[in-house]
């Protein structure tokens, strides 16, 4: 009877260890995915900032052109 009880406990411990190992692997995979996503977000932020800077330059250029045109039309 003691043998059966001991075998049962050993089997349960093995199952728990196996599940713990699987969870650890899953956590490691999620960490890798998380890091990749963080890098992708950082890259997209930088791309967006660059696009916004370019658009701001275009807007400023257009505003300057409008100001010049407005001044030109005032003369006439």
C-alpha positions, 0 to 999 in steps of 0.5 A: 500500500505504501508503495502504491501511495508513493508511486501515486505521489511520484506520478503526480510530482512528475505531472506537475513538473512536466506542466511547470516545464511546459509553462516555463517554455511558454513564458520564454516564447512569450518573452521573445514574442513580446520583445519582437513586438516592442522592437516593431512598435519602436520601429513604427514609432520612428517611421511615423515620427519621420513621416510627421517631420516630412509632412510638417516640412511640406505644410511649412513650405506650403504656408510660406508659398501661400504667404508669398502669394498673398503678399504678391496679390496685395501689391496688385 
